């Protein structure tokens, strides 16, 4: 246990070398800095060229002090040690280190340092970013927008949508950068045995360096990456029919959403989104932008009136097109025409952890292996995204709608299945004859499925059975004979278009 006033080795090293740390950095608590201390420990005595016992003393407070004539300086750190240290530090800490003196500042453009930070986001070749260094790629693009990579769930009623950000390093887009793609499902298709080939990704957002020669409308030239959106060709009036043009992206540190809306056809209640579902990824970092502290709903528009009663929500991002004619303004939100003037969608981080499927006949199989993102065939309304969670306390398997329809909208549970005791297929099979057409049914549970019509409180819960038909497949059958098939989401289910 260190005595009062004792400065641990790394604390002393940084103090002695006058290393300025970020305001929130604490060497005692930061795991990154702790690893740095371990990495540079051999440097202490060797680089000083003196014996610790002979060149140090302890003052009245127990603080270690140098007494020898050759007090080490930060400029004495060899470059290869700096490279080792940078592996365990954040980019901000590295910038502080390299800015601490003139000699170290000469290393600030060293490509190997910034290649390491770029590789954390999957960028190991700067060729797609013509003429730009790894330092530019990281500091002007990835540092700010890299945390966007992944999937985000939109709250637009009643369908919702999913926006996925990924790296774009190959052909298919005007420039390399980060592309945001909407998941789109063709609706109204007839039921098929494998109904999930209709999932496509359509590029709606591009974050890249401004360059007019790439067919991108540049209004505000800058050396930093900017956000662009593409015109929606399906709209009657499109100001930007083909080219990419500037858009806006904001983070929302606190968000208030209305609980009810009044529209021409009546009053509808918003399902809580995100609600109690575990699909909200609390570990996802947010883009490094100045957040909007509060979003206050408008009181009215030409077609709807928002309720003054609002619900606080966690952090989100929002995208907007100044001209109002891009995909991000209208894509896949046309199911209810009298909701057409609702404001921009808020996007929440969606957890898409892919759980390894276990054969249901295996002794290792448990209902917990079903958790994660699934694609469900809802017949006439098409494919929808379901997040399955396990409530151990109530022994319930719950399917949350990340995307929905006018009957059971996004943000609600589509079914609740009791997983305490499985049904014996041999004894209870007469209750679920339609499920027995699957020769590989090994696990069957009973529960309830929800049916309704839009944003109402008059949902009907119907007896339902869930049958696990494979490691990544399951079927839910309602008591009135309707069948819904589900398959675990995997990358192969999608195709892209731009």
C-alpha positions as CSV (number, residue, x, y, z in Angstrom):
1,X,0.0,0.0,0.0
2,X,1.7,3.3,-1.0
3,X,2.1,5.9,1.7
4,X,0.5,9.3,1.5
5,X,2.2,11.5,-1.1
6,X,3.9,8.6,-2.9
7,X,3.9,9.0,-6.6
8,X,3.8,5.7,-8.5
9,X,6.6,5.1,-11.1
10,X,4.5,6.1,-14.2
11,X,3.2,9.2,-12.4
12,X,6.7,10.2,-11.5
13,X,8.0,9.5,-15.0
14,X,5.3,11.7,-16.6
15,X,5.8,14.4,-14.0
16,X,9.6,14.4,-14.4
17,X,9.3,14.5,-18.2
18,X,6.6,17.2,-18.1
19,X,4.2,15.1,-20.1
20,X,0.8,16.8,-20.4
21,X,-2.0,14.4,-20.2
22,X,-5.7,14.9,-21.3
23,X,-7.8,16.3,-18.5
24,X,-9.7,13.0,-18.0
25,X,-6.6,10.8,-18.0
26,X,-5.6,9.2,-14.6
27,X,-2.5,7.0,-14.8
28,X,-3.7,5.1,-11.8
29,X,-7.0,4.1,-13.4
30,X,-6.2,4.1,-17.2
31,X,-5.5,0.5,-18.4
32,X,-3.8,1.9,-21.4
33,X,-1.3,4.0,-19.4
34,X,-0.8,1.1,-17.0
35,X,0.4,-1.0,-20.0
36,X,2.6,1.8,-21.1
37,X,4.2,1.8,-17.6
38,X,4.9,-1.9,-17.9
39,X,6.3,-1.5,-21.4
40,X,8.8,1.3,-20.5
41,X,9.9,-0.1,-17.1
42,X,13.2,-1.4,-18.4
43,X,13.9,2.1,-19.7
44,X,14.0,3.6,-16.2
45,X,17.5,2.6,-15.0
46,X,19.1,1.8,-18.3
47,X,18.4,5.1,-20.0
48,X,19.3,7.1,-17.0
49,X,22.8,5.6,-16.9
50,X,22.8,5.5,-13.1
51,X,22.0,3.2,-10.2
52,X,18.6,3.9,-8.6
53,X,20.0,3.4,-5.1
54,X,22.8,5.9,-5.7
55,X,21.0,8.6,-7.6
56,X,17.7,8.9,-5.8
57,X,16.5,9.9,-2.3
58,X,13.3,10.1,-0.4
59,X,12.0,13.4,1.0
60,X,10.0,13.7,4.3
61,X,6.7,12.8,2.5
62,X,8.2,9.6,1.1
63,X,8.3,11.0,-2.5
64,X,11.0,9.6,-4.7
65,X,13.3,12.4,-6.0
66,X,16.4,12.4,-8.3
67,X,19.7,13.6,-6.8
68,X,22.1,12.7,-9.6
69,X,23.3,15.2,-12.1
70,X,21.8,13.6,-15.2
71,X,18.1,14.1,-14.8
72,X,16.3,12.4,-17.7
73,X,14.2,14.3,-20.1
74,X,11.4,13.3,-22.3
75,X,13.5,13.9,-25.4
76,X,15.7,11.0,-24.3
77,X,13.0,8.5,-25.1
78,X,14.1,6.5,-28.2
79,X,11.7,6.5,-31.1
80,X,11.3,2.7,-31.0
81,X,10.1,3.1,-27.4
82,X,7.6,5.8,-28.5
83,X,6.3,3.3,-31.0
84,X,5.8,0.7,-28.3
85,X,4.1,3.2,-26.1
86,X,1.7,4.4,-28.8
87,X,0.3,0.8,-29.1
88,X,-1.1,1.2,-25.6
89,X,-2.3,4.8,-25.8
90,X,-5.2,6.6,-27.4
91,X,-4.6,9.0,-30.2
92,X,-5.2,11.9,-27.9
93,X,-2.5,10.7,-25.5
94,X,-0.1,10.2,-28.4
95,X,-0.8,13.7,-29.7
96,X,-0.1,15.1,-26.2
97,X,3.1,13.2,-25.9
98,X,4.4,14.3,-29.3
99,X,3.4,17.9,-28.6
100,X,5.3,18.1,-25.4
101,X,8.6,19.2,-26.9
102,X,10.1,20.2,-30.2
103,X,12.1,17.0,-30.8
104,X,9.2,14.7,-30.3
105,X,7.0,17.0,-32.4
106,X,9.2,16.0,-35.3
107,X,7.7,12.5,-35.2
108,X,4.1,13.8,-35.4
109,X,3.9,13.0,-39.1
110,X,5.4,9.5,-38.8
111,X,3.2,7.3,-40.9
112,X,3.8,4.1,-38.9
113,X,2.1,5.8,-35.8
114,X,-1.0,6.7,-37.8
115,X,-1.1,3.5,-39.7
116,X,-1.6,1.8,-36.3
117,X,-4.6,3.9,-35.5
118,X,-6.1,3.6,-39.0
119,X,-5.7,-0.2,-38.8
120,X,-8.0,-0.2,-35.7
121,X,-10.8,0.7,-38.1
122,X,-9.7,-1.7,-40.8
123,X,-7.7,0.8,-43.0
124,X,-4.3,-0.6,-43.8
125,X,-3.8,0.9,-47.3
126,X,-4.0,4.5,-48.1
127,X,-4.2,4.0,-51.9
128,X,-8.0,4.3,-51.9
129,X,-7.6,7.8,-50.4
130,X,-5.7,9.3,-53.2
131,X,-2.9,11.6,-52.1
132,X,-3.7,11.5,-48.4
133,X,-1.4,10.3,-45.6
134,X,-2.4,7.9,-42.8
135,X,-2.3,10.9,-40.5
136,X,-4.9,12.8,-42.6
137,X,-7.1,9.6,-43.0
138,X,-7.2,9.2,-39.2
139,X,-7.3,12.7,-37.9
140,X,-9.7,14.1,-40.5
141,X,-12.0,11.1,-41.0
142,X,-11.7,8.1,-38.7
143,X,-11.1,9.8,-35.4
144,X,-14.4,11.7,-35.7
145,X,-16.6,9.3,-37.7
146,X,-15.0,5.9,-37.1
147,X,-17.3,5.1,-34.1
148,X,-20.3,5.2,-36.6
149,X,-19.3,1.8,-38.0
150,X,-22.0,-0.7,-37.2
151,X,-25.8,-0.8,-37.3
152,X,-28.2,1.8,-36.0
153,X,-32.0,1.3,-35.5
154,X,-34.3,4.2,-36.7
155,X,-37.4,5.1,-34.7
156,X,-39.6,6.4,-37.5
157,X,-43.2,5.1,-37.0
158,X,-44.6,2.7,-37.7
159,X,-42.0,0.7,-39.7
160,X,-38.7,2.0,-38.4
161,X,-35.5,1.1,-40.3
162,X,-31.9,0.0,-39.9
163,X,-28.9,2.2,-41.0
164,X,-25.6,0.4,-41.3
165,X,-22.2,2.3,-41.6
166,X,-19.3,0.4,-43.1
167,X,-15.9,1.3,-44.7
168,X,-16.0,1.8,-48.5
169,X,-12.5,1.2,-49.9
170,X,-13.3,-0.4,-53.2
171,X,-15.3,0.6,-56.3
172,X,-19.0,1.3,-56.3
173,X,-19.0,4.8,-54.7
174,X,-17.7,8.2,-55.8
175,X,-14.9,8.1,-53.3
176,X,-13.4,6.0,-50.4
177,X,-14.7,6.7,-47.0
178,X,-17.6,5.6,-44.7
179,X,-20.9,4.8,-46.3
180,X,-24.2,4.6,-44.6
181,X,-26.7,2.1,-46.0
182,X,-30.4,1.6,-45.3
183,X,-31.6,-2.0,-45.0
184,X,-34.5,-2.4,-47.3
185,X,-37.0,-5.2,-47.5
186,X,-39.4,-5.7,-50.4
187,X,-42.9,-5.9,-48.9
188,X,-45.9,-7.8,-50.0
189,X,-44.0,-10.7,-51.5
190,X,-45.6,-14.2,-51.4
191,X,-44.5,-16.5,-48.7
192,X,-41.4,-18.5,-49.7
193,X,-39.5,-21.3,-48.0
194,X,-36.5,-19.0,-47.7
195,X,-37.9,-15.5,-47.7
196,X,-34.7,-13.6,-46.9
197,X,-33.1,-13.0,-50.3
198,X,-35.0,-9.7,-50.5
199,X,-32.7,-7.9,-48.1
200,X,-30.7,-5.2,-49.9
201,X,-28.6,-2.3,-48.7
202,X,-29.0,1.0,-50.4
203,X,-26.3,3.7,-50.0
204,X,-27.8,6.9,-48.6
205,X,-24.9,8.6,-46.8
206,X,-21.3,9.0,-47.7
207,X,-18.6,10.5,-45.4
208,X,-15.5,11.4,-47.4
209,X,-13.1,14.1,-48.2
210,X,-14.6,16.9,-50.4
211,X,-13.5,16.7,-54.0
212,X,-15.6,18.2,-56.8
213,X,-13.9,16.0,-59.4
214,X,-15.6,13.0,-57.9
215,X,-19.1,14.2,-58.7
216,X,-19.8,15.5,-55.2
217,X,-21.3,18.9,-54.7
218,X,-18.9,20.8,-52.5
219,X,-20.3,23.9,-50.8
220,X,-17.9,24.3,-48.0
221,X,-14.4,23.2,-49.0
222,X,-12.4,21.7,-46.1
223,X,-9.5,19.3,-45.5
224,X,-11.7,17.4,-43.1
225,X,-14.2,14.7,-44.2
226,X,-17.8,15.8,-44.7
227,X,-21.2,14.2,-44.7
228,X,-23.1,13.8,-48.0
229,X,-26.4,12.3,-49.0
230,X,-27.8,11.2,-52.3
231,X,-31.0,12.4,-54.1
232,X,-34.1,10.0,-54.0
233,X,-35.0,9.4,-57.6
234,X,-38.5,8.1,-56.6
235,X,-39.6,11.6,-55.5
236,X,-41.5,13.7,-58.0
237,X,-39.3,16.8,-57.4
238,X,-35.6,16.2,-56.8
239,X,-33.2,19.1,-56.6
240,X,-30.2,16.8,-56.6
241,X,-31.3,13.9,-58.8
242,X,-27.9,12.2,-59.2
243,X,-25.1,13.9,-57.4
244,X,-24.1,13.6,-53.8
245,X,-24.6,16.8,-51.8
246,X,-23.9,18.0,-48.3
247,X,-26.0,16.7,-45.4
248,X,-25.9,17.1,-41.6
249,X,-25.1,14.6,-38.8
250,X,-25.6,15.3,-35.1
251,X,-25.3,13.4,-31.9
252,X,-28.0,13.9,-29.3
253,X,-26.9,13.7,-25.7
254,X,-30.4,13.9,-24.4
255,X,-33.5,13.2,-26.5
256,X,-37.2,13.8,-25.8
257,X,-39.7,12.0,-28.0
258,X,-43.5,12.4,-28.0
259,X,-45.7,9.6,-26.7
260,X,-48.8,10.4,-28.8
261,X,-49.6,12.1,-32.1
262,X,-52.8,13.5,-33.5
263,X,-53.3,13.0,-37.2
264,X,-56.1,13.2,-39.7
265,X,-57.4,9.7,-39.0
266,X,-57.2,9.9,-35.2
267,X,-54.8,9.7,-32.2
268,X,-52.1,7.0,-32.1
269,X,-49.8,6.1,-29.3
270,X,-46.1,5.7,-29.9
271,X,-44.6,2.4,-28.7
272,X,-41.6,3.1,-26.5
273,X,-38.5,3.1,-28.7
274,X,-36.0,2.1,-27.6
275,X,-37.9,0.5,-24.7
276,X,-36.8,-2.2,-22.3
277,X,-35.3,-4.3,-25.0
278,X,-31.7,-5.3,-24.8
279,X,-31.0,-4.5,-28.4
280,X,-29.7,-1.0,-27.5
281,X,-25.9,-1.3,-27.5
282,X,-24.8,0.6,-24.5
283,X,-21.1,-0.1,-25.3
284,X,-21.1,1.5,-28.7
285,X,-19.1,4.7,-28.9
286,X,-20.6,7.8,-30.6
287,X,-19.0,10.0,-33.3
288,X,-16.8,12.7,-31.8
289,X,-19.1,15.6,-32.7
290,X,-20.5,18.4,-30.5
291,X,-23.8,17.0,-29.2
292,X,-27.1,18.8,-29.4
293,X,-28.0,19.0,-25.7
294,X,-31.8,18.8,-26.1
295,X,-34.3,18.3,-28.9
296,X,-37.6,19.9,-28.4
297,X,-40.5,18.6,-30.5
298,X,-42.4,21.1,-32.7
299,X,-45.9,21.7,-31.4
300,X,-47.6,21.2,-34.8
301,X,-47.3,20.9,-38.5
302,X,-49.7,20.9,-41.3
303,X,-50.8,17.3,-40.8
304,X,-50.2,16.3,-37.2
305,X,-50.0,17.7,-33.6
306,X,-47.4,16.3,-31.2
307,X,-48.4,15.6,-27.7
308,X,-46.7,17.7,-25.0
309,X,-46.1,14.5,-23.0
310,X,-42.6,13.4,-23.9
311,X,-40.3,10.5,-22.9
312,X,-36.6,10.8,-22.3
313,X,-34.4,8.6,-24.4
314,X,-30.7,7.6,-24.4
315,X,-28.1,9.0,-26.8
316,X,-28.8,8.9,-30.5
317,X,-27.7,10.3,-33.8
318,X,-29.8,12.1,-36.5
319,X,-29.2,12.8,-40.1
320,X,-30.8,15.4,-42.3
321,X,-30.8,16.7,-45.8
322,X,-31.1,20.6,-46.1
323,X,-33.0,20.2,-49.4
324,X,-35.3,17.5,-48.1
325,X,-35.1,15.3,-51.2
326,X,-32.7,12.6,-50.1
327,X,-33.2,8.9,-49.2
328,X,-32.6,9.8,-45.5
329,X,-35.5,12.1,-45.6
330,X,-38.1,9.6,-46.9
331,X,-36.7,6.1,-47.5
332,X,-39.1,3.3,-46.5
333,X,-41.4,5.5,-44.5
334,X,-44.4,5.5,-46.8
335,X,-46.6,2.9,-45.1
336,X,-49.0,5.5,-43.6
337,X,-49.5,8.5,-45.8
338,X,-50.8,10.8,-43.1
339,X,-47.5,10.4,-41.2
340,X,-45.5,11.7,-44.1
341,X,-44.4,14.9,-42.5
342,X,-42.9,13.4,-39.4
343,X,-39.4,14.9,-38.6
344,X,-36.0,13.3,-39.1
345,X,-35.5,9.8,-37.8
346,X,-33.3,9.3,-34.7
347,X,-30.9,6.3,-34.8
348,X,-29.9,4.3,-31.8
349,X,-27.0,1.9,-31.7
350,X,-28.2,-1.6,-32.5
351,X,-26.5,-4.6,-31.0
352,X,-25.9,-7.2,-33.8
353,X,-23.8,-9.7,-31.9
354,X,-23.9,-12.9,-33.9
355,X,-24.4,-15.8,-31.5
356,X,-23.2,-19.2,-32.7
357,X,-26.1,-21.4,-33.4
358,X,-26.2,-24.8,-31.6
359,X,-28.0,-27.8,-33.1
360,X,-31.2,-28.2,-31.1
361,X,-30.7,-31.9,-30.7
362,X,-27.4,-31.3,-28.9
363,X,-27.1,-31.6,-25.1
364,X,-25.3,-28.2,-25.2
365,X,-28.4,-26.5,-26.6
366,X,-30.2,-23.9,-24.4
367,X,-32.8,-21.3,-25.2
368,X,-30.1,-18.6,-24.6
369,X,-28.5,-19.7,-27.9
370,X,-31.4,-18.1,-29.7
371,X,-30.6,-14.5,-28.5
372,X,-29.6,-11.9,-31.1
373,X,-30.9,-10.5,-34.4
374,X,-33.2,-12.5,-36.5
375,X,-35.1,-12.0,-39.8
376,X,-38.7,-13.0,-39.8
377,X,-41.1,-13.7,-42.6
378,X,-44.4,-11.9,-41.9
379,X,-46.2,-13.0,-45.1
380,X,-48.0,-10.1,-46.7
381,X,-46.0,-7.4,-44.9
382,X,-42.6,-9.0,-45.8
383,X,-39.5,-9.4,-43.9
384,X,-38.9,-7.8,-40.5
385,X,-36.0,-7.6,-38.1
386,X,-36.5,-9.2,-34.6
387,X,-34.1,-9.0,-31.7
388,X,-34.5,-12.0,-29.4
389,X,-33.7,-11.7,-25.8
390,X,-33.8,-14.1,-22.8
391,X,-35.4,-13.0,-19.6
392,X,-33.9,-15.4,-17.1
393,X,-36.0,-14.1,-14.2
394,X,-39.4,-14.9,-15.8
395,X,-38.1,-17.8,-18.0
396,X,-39.3,-15.9,-21.1
397,X,-37.9,-15.8,-24.6
398,X,-39.0,-12.4,-26.0
399,X,-39.0,-11.2,-29.6
400,X,-38.7,-7.4,-30.0
401,X,-39.5,-5.7,-33.3
402,X,-36.6,-3.6,-34.4
403,X,-38.6,-2.9,-37.6
404,X,-42.4,-3.4,-37.8
405,X,-45.6,-2.8,-39.7
406,X,-48.9,-1.1,-39.3
407,X,-50.3,-4.1,-37.5
408,X,-47.6,-4.5,-34.8
409,X,-45.2,-1.5,-35.2
410,X,-41.5,-1.3,-34.3
411,X,-40.7,-1.1,-30.6
412,X,-43.2,-3.7,-29.5
413,X,-42.9,-7.4,-28.7
414,X,-44.1,-9.7,-31.4
415,X,-44.2,-12.8,-29.1
416,X,-43.4,-14.0,-25.6
417,X,-42.5,-17.7,-25.2
418,X,-42.3,-19.5,-21.9
419,X,-39.1,-21.5,-21.8
420,X,-39.3,-23.0,-18.4
421,X,-40.4,-26.4,-19.5
422,X,-40.3,-27.5,-23.2
423,X,-43.3,-29.4,-24.6
424,X,-42.9,-33.2,-25.1
425,X,-43.5,-33.5,-28.9
426,X,-44.6,-37.1,-28.5
427,X,-47.2,-36.3,-25.9
428,X,-48.3,-32.8,-27.0
429,X,-47.7,-33.1,-30.7
430,X,-51.5,-33.3,-31.4
431,X,-51.7,-29.7,-30.2
432,X,-49.3,-28.5,-32.9
433,X,-49.8,-30.7,-36.0
434,X,-48.7,-28.0,-38.4
435,X,-45.2,-27.9,-36.8
436,X,-44.7,-31.6,-37.2
437,X,-44.2,-31.2,-41.0
438,X,-40.7,-30.2,-40.0
439,X,-38.8,-33.5,-39.6
440,X,-36.1,-31.8,-37.6
441,X,-38.2,-30.2,-34.9
442,X,-36.4,-30.9,-31.6
443,X,-37.4,-28.1,-29.2
444,X,-41.0,-26.8,-28.8
445,X,-42.2,-24.2,-26.3
446,X,-45.6,-22.5,-25.7
447,X,-46.3,-18.8,-25.4
448,X,-48.3,-15.9,-26.9
449,X,-48.1,-13.9,-30.1
450,X,-49.3,-10.3,-30.4
451,X,-51.7,-9.1,-33.1
452,X,-53.1,-5.6,-33.5
453,X,-53.7,-2.7,-35.8
454,X,-51.3,0.3,-35.6
455,X,-50.6,2.4,-32.6
456,X,-53.4,1.3,-30.3
457,X,-53.7,-0.3,-26.9
458,X,-56.1,-3.0,-28.1
459,X,-53.6,-5.7,-29.0
460,X,-54.7,-9.3,-28.9
461,X,-52.5,-12.0,-27.5
462,X,-53.0,-15.4,-29.2
463,X,-51.7,-18.8,-28.1
464,X,-48.6,-19.6,-30.0
465,X,-45.9,-22.3,-30.2
466,X,-42.2,-21.9,-31.0
467,X,-40.4,-24.8,-32.7
468,X,-36.6,-24.8,-33.1
469,X,-35.9,-26.4,-36.5
470,X,-32.1,-25.9,-36.7
471,X,-29.2,-24.0,-35.2
472,X,-30.2,-20.8,-37.0
473,X,-33.9,-21.4,-37.8
474,X,-37.1,-21.4,-35.9
475,X,-40.9,-21.3,-36.6
476,X,-43.7,-19.7,-34.6
477,X,-47.3,-21.0,-35.2
478,X,-50.3,-19.1,-33.8
479,X,-53.4,-21.0,-32.7
480,X,-55.3,-19.6,-35.7
481,X,-53.0,-21.4,-38.1
482,X,-50.7,-18.5,-39.1
483,X,-47.0,-19.5,-39.5
484,X,-44.0,-17.2,-39.1
485,X,-40.5,-18.5,-40.0
486,X,-37.3,-16.9,-38.7
487,X,-33.6,-17.3,-39.5
488,X,-30.6,-15.8,-37.7
489,X,-29.2,-12.7,-39.3
490,X,-25.9,-13.4,-41.1
491,X,-23.9,-11.2,-43.6
492,X,-24.8,-13.5,-46.5
493,X,-28.4,-12.5,-46.3
494,X,-27.8,-9.1,-47.9
495,X,-26.8,-7.6,-51.2
496,X,-25.9,-4.0,-52.0
497,X,-26.9,-1.4,-54.6
498,X,-26.0,2.2,-55.0
